[in-house]
Every structure is written in structure tokens, then in C-alpha cells.
Amino acid sequence: MATKRYWSISEVAGKFGVNQSLLRYWEKEFPLLDPKKQGSGKRAYTARDIEIVAVLHDLLKEKGYTIDGAKRELRKAIRERQNMEELRNRLEHARAELLRIAEDLDPQR
């Protein structure tokens, strides 16, 4: 599912083996799940929305969490993801700086 920008609710429901009504319910319960609504009212899920659905499916369907428990776990997962993203950005910046320093030390590189 990485080549497309948007997926329909039926595609997402099919991928996870759930009803479309369940996805709409999750949208109401989990504000982080917020697919774009087209003018006709059709939902357009992004890759980020699908990641959230995957986490919710795992928590609610596979691990048996309650809605409240899943809300707590989802918030933790999002915070961890943000921390990892920040760390990745810092490491990329440090790598670029080290490469620049190496070039300054050895201009023939």
C-alpha cells in the first residue's frame, strides 16, 4: 500500500478484514484517525491513517484492549513515533555535519 497516496474506506476495511462501519466508529473514538473527506463525503485514507488503523486493529482486535486502553496505548505509540522521528532527524544532521568535517579535513575525498 505504499505506492498510492489515498485509499478508500472499502480498501482499508478489506485490508484489515473489518466492516466500514467499524472504521467510521473508530474515527469518532480516536481523533488521531482523521481521513480526508472529499466533497462527496467519501473518505480518503492516507498512509498515516492506515498506520493508525493498523495499531488500533492490533490493540483492539488482536490484543483485546478496551477503547479507553487503546486510547492510552495509541497516545504512547504516537509519542514514541515522534521521539523516534526527532532522533532520526538529529542523527541525519549529525551525519551531515561529520561528512562536512571529513571533507574539510581531506578535500580530495
C-alpha positions as CSV (number, residue, x, y, z in Angstrom):
1,M,0.0,0.0,0.0
2,A,2.9,2.4,-0.4
3,T,2.5,3.4,-4.0
4,K,-0.8,5.2,-3.7
5,R,-1.5,8.5,-1.9
6,Y,-5.1,7.7,-0.8
7,W,-7.2,4.7,-0.2
8,S,-10.9,4.3,0.0
9,I,-12.7,3.1,3.2
10,S,-13.6,-0.1,1.4
11,E,-9.9,-0.8,0.6
12,V,-8.8,-0.1,4.1
13,A,-11.7,-2.2,5.6
14,G,-10.8,-5.1,3.2
15,K,-7.1,-4.9,4.2
16,F,-7.9,-5.4,7.9
17,G,-10.9,-7.6,7.5
18,V,-13.3,-5.2,9.3
19,N,-16.6,-3.5,8.4
20,Q,-16.6,0.0,7.1
21,S,-18.9,1.0,9.9
22,L,-16.2,-0.1,12.4
23,L,-13.7,2.3,10.8
24,R,-16.2,5.1,11.0
25,Y,-16.8,4.3,14.7
26,W,-13.0,4.3,15.3
27,E,-12.9,7.8,13.7
28,K,-15.3,9.0,16.3
29,E,-13.5,7.4,19.2
30,F,-9.9,8.2,18.1
31,P,-9.5,11.8,16.9
32,L,-6.0,10.9,15.5
33,L,-7.7,8.8,12.9
34,D,-9.0,11.5,10.6
35,P,-9.1,10.6,6.9
36,K,-9.8,13.4,4.5
37,K,-13.4,13.8,3.4
38,Q,-13.9,14.5,-0.3
39,G,-16.7,16.8,-1.5
40,S,-18.9,13.8,-2.0
41,G,-18.3,12.7,1.6
42,K,-16.1,9.8,0.6
43,R,-13.2,9.2,2.9
44,A,-9.6,9.2,1.6
45,Y,-7.2,7.4,3.9
46,T,-3.5,8.4,3.9
47,A,-0.6,6.1,4.7
48,R,-0.6,7.7,8.2
49,D,-4.3,6.9,8.7
50,I,-3.6,3.3,7.7
51,E,-0.7,3.1,10.2
52,I,-3.2,4.3,12.9
53,V,-5.8,1.7,11.8
54,A,-3.1,-1.0,12.0
55,V,-2.2,0.0,15.5
56,L,-5.9,0.1,16.5
57,H,-6.6,-3.2,14.9
58,D,-3.7,-4.8,16.8
59,L,-4.8,-3.3,20.1
60,L,-8.5,-3.8,19.8
61,K,-8.9,-7.0,17.8
62,E,-5.6,-8.9,18.4
63,K,-4.7,-7.9,22.0
64,G,-8.2,-7.3,23.3
65,Y,-7.8,-3.8,24.7
66,T,-10.8,-1.7,25.6
67,I,-11.4,1.6,23.8
68,D,-10.0,3.5,26.8
69,G,-7.0,1.3,27.0
70,A,-6.4,1.6,23.2
71,K,-6.6,5.4,23.5
72,R,-3.8,5.4,26.1
73,E,-1.7,3.0,24.1
74,L,-2.2,4.9,20.9
75,R,-1.1,8.1,22.5
76,K,2.0,6.4,23.8
77,A,2.7,4.9,20.4
78,I,2.4,8.3,18.7
79,R,4.7,9.9,21.3
80,E,7.3,7.1,20.7
81,R,7.0,7.6,17.0
82,Q,7.5,11.4,17.3
83,N,10.6,10.7,19.6
84,M,12.0,8.3,17.0
85,E,11.4,10.8,14.2
86,E,13.2,13.5,16.2
87,L,16.1,11.2,17.0
88,R,16.3,10.2,13.3
89,N,16.4,13.9,12.3
90,R,19.2,14.6,14.8
91,L,21.2,11.7,13.6
92,E,20.9,12.7,10.0
93,H,22.0,16.2,10.9
94,A,25.0,14.9,12.9
95,R,25.9,12.6,10.0
96,A,25.8,15.5,7.5
97,E,28.0,17.6,9.9
98,L,30.5,14.7,10.2
99,L,30.7,14.3,6.5
100,R,31.3,18.1,6.1
101,I,34.1,17.9,8.7
102,A,35.6,14.9,7.0
103,E,35.6,16.8,3.7
104,D,37.3,19.8,5.3
105,L,40.0,17.5,6.6
106,D,40.5,15.6,3.4
107,P,39.5,17.8,0.4
108,Q,40.4,15.0,-2.1
109,R,37.5,12.9,-0.9
